[in-house]
Amino acid sequence: MNPATPLVVTQTLEPAIVRVPLDYLKIYDVTEDELEALESGSPVSVYMNALVLSFSTALSFLTTLLTVDIKSIYTFTVFVVITVVGLLASGVFGLLWLLARGSAKSVAQKIRERSQPVGSRAEST
């Protein structure tokens, strides 16, 4: 056999498929608006990340202000401004996080509430 000649395998292996049957499968009808709301997701994680960033920054600068004797008035002013802005931003992002955390859940809950009990449509027809 020539080493430059590729080896051709004629035997193909079928993948092993294991299917476990479900007791029942519940299917929900979803409108286009609901699907778009679920696709766009919720800004909750962005608000939480911004909250953690701004609060940790403010806390670290506050710790520096309380523990270090800063001689320069300009440096002290910058540290105070960053601390205050960080604390204010933390409050804003915390409030936004609290208000927005249920938006995706409310769409999913609305879809679930619309469903009929299992077997109710089959009994009516």
PyRosetta script that sets phi, psi and omega in degrees:
from pyrosetta import init, pose_from_sequence

init()
pose = pose_from_sequence("MNPATPLVVTQTLEPAIVRVPLDYLKIYDVTEDELEALESGSPVSVYMNALVLSFSTALSFLTTLLTVDIKSIYTFTVFVVITVVGLLASGVFGLLWLLARGSAKSVAQKIRERSQPVGSRAEST")
pose.set_psi(1, 132.7)
pose.set_omega(1, -179.1)
pose.set_phi(2, -76.7)
pose.set_psi(2, 129.4)
pose.set_omega(2, -179.2)
pose.set_phi(3, -64.4)
pose.set_psi(3, -21.8)
pose.set_omega(3, 179.9)
pose.set_phi(4, -80.9)
pose.set_psi(4, -15.1)
pose.set_omega(4, -179.6)
pose.set_phi(5, -81.6)
pose.set_psi(5, 125.4)
pose.set_omega(5, 180.0)
pose.set_phi(6, -70.3)
pose.set_psi(6, 148.5)
pose.set_omega(6, 178.8)
pose.set_phi(7, -86.1)
pose.set_psi(7, 125.3)
pose.set_omega(7, -178.9)
pose.set_phi(8, -103.0)
pose.set_psi(8, 123.4)
pose.set_omega(8, 179.1)
pose.set_phi(9, -97.3)
pose.set_psi(9, 122.7)
pose.set_omega(9, -178.4)
pose.set_phi(10, -96.0)
pose.set_psi(10, -14.4)
pose.set_omega(10, -179.6)
pose.set_phi(11, -86.5)
pose.set_psi(11, 125.6)
pose.set_omega(11, 176.7)
pose.set_phi(12, -108.6)
pose.set_psi(12, 141.1)
pose.set_omega(12, 179.5)
pose.set_phi(13, -102.7)
pose.set_psi(13, 129.2)
pose.set_omega(13, 176.3)
pose.set_phi(14, -80.8)
pose.set_psi(14, 139.4)
pose.set_omega(14, 178.8)
pose.set_phi(15, -69.8)
pose.set_psi(15, 145.1)
pose.set_omega(15, 177.2)
pose.set_phi(16, -80.6)
pose.set_psi(16, 121.9)
pose.set_omega(16, 179.3)
pose.set_phi(17, -114.2)
pose.set_psi(17, 122.5)
pose.set_omega(17, 177.8)
pose.set_phi(18, -113.3)
pose.set_psi(18, 122.0)
pose.set_omega(18, -179.6)
pose.set_phi(19, -113.2)
pose.set_psi(19, 126.6)
pose.set_omega(19, 176.8)
pose.set_phi(20, -108.4)
pose.set_psi(20, 116.8)
pose.set_omega(20, -177.4)
pose.set_phi(21, -69.0)
pose.set_psi(21, 146.4)
pose.set_omega(21, 177.6)
pose.set_phi(22, -90.0)
pose.set_psi(22, 154.3)
pose.set_omega(22, 174.6)
pose.set_phi(23, -66.2)
pose.set_psi(23, -45.4)
pose.set_omega(23, 174.8)
pose.set_phi(24, -157.0)
pose.set_psi(24, 160.4)
pose.set_omega(24, 178.8)
pose.set_phi(25, -125.8)
pose.set_psi(25, 124.6)
pose.set_omega(25, -178.8)
pose.set_phi(26, -102.2)
pose.set_psi(26, 125.2)
pose.set_omega(26, -178.5)
pose.set_phi(27, -115.4)
pose.set_psi(27, 133.8)
pose.set_omega(27, -179.0)
pose.set_phi(28, -111.0)
pose.set_psi(28, 141.0)
pose.set_omega(28, 170.4)
pose.set_phi(29, -84.8)
pose.set_psi(29, 133.4)
pose.set_omega(29, -176.5)
pose.set_phi(30, -127.5)
pose.set_psi(30, 133.0)
pose.set_omega(30, 177.4)
pose.set_phi(31, -78.2)
pose.set_psi(31, 166.1)
pose.set_omega(31, 179.8)
pose.set_phi(32, -63.0)
pose.set_psi(32, -40.0)
pose.set_omega(32, 179.1)
pose.set_phi(33, -64.0)
pose.set_psi(33, -42.0)
pose.set_omega(33, 179.5)
pose.set_phi(34, -66.3)
pose.set_psi(34, -39.6)
pose.set_omega(34, 178.7)
pose.set_phi(35, -64.3)
pose.set_psi(35, -41.9)
pose.set_omega(35, 177.6)
pose.set_phi(36, -65.3)
pose.set_psi(36, -37.1)
pose.set_omega(36, 178.4)
pose.set_phi(37, -65.9)
pose.set_psi(37, -38.2)
pose.set_omega(37, 178.7)
pose.set_phi(38, -73.3)
pose.set_psi(38, -35.4)
pose.set_omega(38, 179.0)
pose.set_phi(39, -67.5)
pose.set_psi(39, -42.2)
pose.set_omega(39, -178.1)
pose.set_phi(40, -67.3)
pose.set_psi(40, -21.6)
pose.set_omega(40, 178.2)
pose.set_phi(41, 73.4)
pose.set_psi(41, -170.8)
pose.set_omega(41, -177.1)
pose.set_phi(42, -118.7)
pose.set_psi(42, 142.9)
pose.set_omega(42, 177.8)
pose.set_phi(43, -78.8)
pose.set_psi(43, 13.0)
pose.set_omega(43, -175.3)
pose.set_phi(44, -58.9)
pose.set_psi(44, -44.6)
pose.set_omega(44, -177.6)
pose.set_phi(45, -67.6)
pose.set_psi(45, -33.9)
pose.set_omega(45, 177.4)
pose.set_phi(46, -66.3)
pose.set_psi(46, -42.8)
pose.set_omega(46, 178.5)
pose.set_phi(47, -63.3)
pose.set_psi(47, -40.9)
pose.set_omega(47, -179.7)
pose.set_phi(48, -66.8)
pose.set_psi(48, -41.6)
pose.set_omega(48, 177.9)
pose.set_phi(49, -63.7)
pose.set_psi(49, -41.9)
pose.set_omega(49, 178.1)
pose.set_phi(50, -66.0)
pose.set_psi(50, -36.6)
pose.set_omega(50, 176.8)
pose.set_phi(51, -62.2)
pose.set_psi(51, -47.6)
pose.set_omega(51, -179.5)
pose.set_phi(52, -64.2)
pose.set_psi(52, -42.2)
pose.set_omega(52, 179.6)
pose.set_phi(53, -62.7)
pose.set_psi(53, -50.5)
pose.set_omega(53, -176.1)
pose.set_phi(54, -68.4)
pose.set_psi(54, -37.8)
pose.set_omega(54, -179.6)
pose.set_phi(55, -69.4)
pose.set_psi(55, -42.1)
pose.set_omega(55, -179.9)
pose.set_phi(56, -67.5)
pose.set_psi(56, -35.8)
pose.set_omega(56, 176.4)
pose.set_phi(57, -65.1)
pose.set_psi(57, -46.8)
pose.set_omega(57, 179.8)
pose.set_phi(58, -62.6)
pose.set_psi(58, -40.9)
pose.set_omega(58, -179.3)
pose.set_phi(59, -66.0)
pose.set_psi(59, -39.6)
pose.set_omega(59, 179.7)
pose.set_phi(60, -68.8)
pose.set_psi(60, -39.2)
pose.set_omega(60, 177.9)
pose.set_phi(61, -70.5)
pose.set_psi(61, -34.7)
pose.set_omega(61, 176.3)
pose.set_phi(62, -65.4)
pose.set_psi(62, -41.3)
pose.set_omega(62, 177.2)
pose.set_phi(63, -60.7)
pose.set_psi(63, -40.9)
pose.set_omega(63, 177.7)
pose.set_phi(64, -64.3)
pose.set_psi(64, -41.9)
pose.set_omega(64, 178.8)
pose.set_phi(65, -61.9)
pose.set_psi(65, -37.5)
pose.set_omega(65, -176.8)
pose.set_phi(66, -80.9)
pose.set_psi(66, -20.6)
pose.set_omega(66, -173.6)
pose.set_phi(67, -111.2)
pose.set_psi(67, -16.4)
pose.set_omega(67, -175.4)
pose.set_phi(68, -116.8)
pose.set_psi(68, 138.0)
pose.set_omega(68, 175.5)
pose.set_phi(69, -86.4)
pose.set_psi(69, 105.1)
pose.set_omega(69, -177.5)
pose.set_phi(70, -92.4)
pose.set_psi(70, 120.3)
pose.set_omega(70, -176.5)
pose.set_phi(71, -80.7)
pose.set_psi(71, -38.8)
pose.set_omega(71, -175.5)
pose.set_phi(72, -79.4)
pose.set_psi(72, 129.9)
pose.set_omega(72, 179.7)
pose.set_phi(73, -68.1)
pose.set_psi(73, -31.2)
pose.set_omega(73, 179.8)
pose.set_phi(74, -69.3)
pose.set_psi(74, -43.7)
pose.set_omega(74, 177.7)
pose.set_phi(75, -64.1)
pose.set_psi(75, -43.0)
pose.set_omega(75, 178.4)
pose.set_phi(76, -61.3)
pose.set_psi(76, -41.9)
pose.set_omega(76, 179.5)
pose.set_phi(77, -63.8)
pose.set_psi(77, -43.0)
pose.set_omega(77, 178.3)
pose.set_phi(78, -61.3)
pose.set_psi(78, -44.0)
pose.set_omega(78, 179.7)
pose.set_phi(79, -63.7)
pose.set_psi(79, -41.4)
pose.set_omega(79, 179.0)
pose.set_phi(80, -65.4)
pose.set_psi(80, -43.7)
pose.set_omega(80, -179.9)
pose.set_phi(81, -62.8)
pose.set_psi(81, -45.8)
pose.set_omega(81, 179.2)
pose.set_phi(82, -62.5)
pose.set_psi(82, -39.6)
pose.set_omega(82, 178.6)
pose.set_phi(83, -64.1)
pose.set_psi(83, -47.3)
pose.set_omega(83, -178.3)
pose.set_phi(84, -66.1)
pose.set_psi(84, -45.2)
pose.set_omega(84, 178.9)
pose.set_phi(85, -63.1)
pose.set_psi(85, -40.4)
pose.set_omega(85, 178.1)
pose.set_phi(86, -63.0)
pose.set_psi(86, -42.3)
pose.set_omega(86, 178.7)
pose.set_phi(87, -67.9)
pose.set_psi(87, -40.0)
pose.set_omega(87, 177.2)
pose.set_phi(88, -65.6)
pose.set_psi(88, -43.7)
pose.set_omega(88, 178.2)
pose.set_phi(89, -63.3)
pose.set_psi(89, -37.3)
pose.set_omega(89, 177.3)
pose.set_phi(90, -61.6)
pose.set_psi(90, -42.1)
pose.set_omega(90, 177.9)
pose.set_phi(91, -63.5)
pose.set_psi(91, -43.2)
pose.set_omega(91, -179.9)
pose.set_phi(92, -65.8)
pose.set_psi(92, -48.6)
pose.set_omega(92, -179.4)
pose.set_phi(93, -67.2)
pose.set_psi(93, -32.8)
pose.set_omega(93, 175.0)
pose.set_phi(94, -64.6)
pose.set_psi(94, -41.9)
pose.set_omega(94, 177.6)
pose.set_phi(95, -66.0)
pose.set_psi(95, -44.4)
pose.set_omega(95, 177.2)
pose.set_phi(96, -61.2)
pose.set_psi(96, -39.6)
pose.set_omega(96, 178.4)
pose.set_phi(97, -63.4)
pose.set_psi(97, -44.0)
pose.set_omega(97, 179.7)
pose.set_phi(98, -63.4)
pose.set_psi(98, -39.0)
pose.set_omega(98, -178.0)
pose.set_phi(99, -74.7)
pose.set_psi(99, -32.1)
pose.set_omega(99, -173.2)
pose.set_phi(100, -97.1)
pose.set_psi(100, -7.1)
pose.set_omega(100, -171.5)
pose.set_phi(101, -68.6)
pose.set_psi(101, -15.6)
pose.set_omega(101, -179.4)
pose.set_phi(102, -105.6)
pose.set_psi(102, 8.2)
pose.set_omega(102, -173.3)
pose.set_phi(103, -66.8)
pose.set_psi(103, -48.4)
pose.set_omega(103, 178.9)
pose.set_phi(104, -68.9)
pose.set_psi(104, -36.1)
pose.set_omega(104, 177.7)
pose.set_phi(105, -64.8)
pose.set_psi(105, -36.3)
pose.set_omega(105, -178.9)
pose.set_phi(106, -68.4)
pose.set_psi(106, -35.3)
pose.set_omega(106, 176.5)
pose.set_phi(107, -66.3)
pose.set_psi(107, -45.0)
pose.set_omega(107, 179.2)
pose.set_phi(108, -64.6)
pose.set_psi(108, -39.6)
pose.set_omega(108, 178.5)
pose.set_phi(109, -64.7)
pose.set_psi(109, -39.0)
pose.set_omega(109, 178.3)
pose.set_phi(110, -63.0)
pose.set_psi(110, -40.1)
pose.set_omega(110, 177.7)
pose.set_phi(111, -66.3)
pose.set_psi(111, -43.1)
pose.set_omega(111, -179.2)
pose.set_phi(112, -66.4)
pose.set_psi(112, -39.2)
pose.set_omega(112, -178.9)
pose.set_phi(113, -66.2)
pose.set_psi(113, -26.2)
pose.set_omega(113, -178.8)
pose.set_phi(114, -74.6)
pose.set_psi(114, -19.4)
pose.set_omega(114, -175.5)
pose.set_phi(115, -73.6)
pose.set_psi(115, 150.0)
pose.set_omega(115, 177.5)
pose.set_phi(116, -91.5)
pose.set_psi(116, 158.8)
pose.set_omega(116, 176.8)
pose.set_phi(117, -60.9)
pose.set_psi(117, 153.8)
pose.set_omega(117, -178.6)
pose.set_phi(118, -59.9)
pose.set_psi(118, 128.7)
pose.set_omega(118, 177.1)
pose.set_phi(119, 88.7)
pose.set_psi(119, -6.8)
pose.set_omega(119, -175.4)
pose.set_phi(120, -70.7)
pose.set_psi(120, -36.6)
pose.set_omega(120, 179.5)
pose.set_phi(121, -73.5)
pose.set_psi(121, -37.2)
pose.set_omega(121, -179.6)
pose.set_phi(122, -65.9)
pose.set_psi(122, -34.0)
pose.set_omega(122, 179.7)
pose.set_phi(123, -74.0)
pose.set_psi(123, -28.8)
pose.set_omega(123, -176.8)
pose.set_phi(124, -80.4)
pose.set_psi(124, -19.0)
pose.set_omega(124, -179.2)
pose.set_phi(125, -98.3)
pose.dump_pdb("model.pdb")
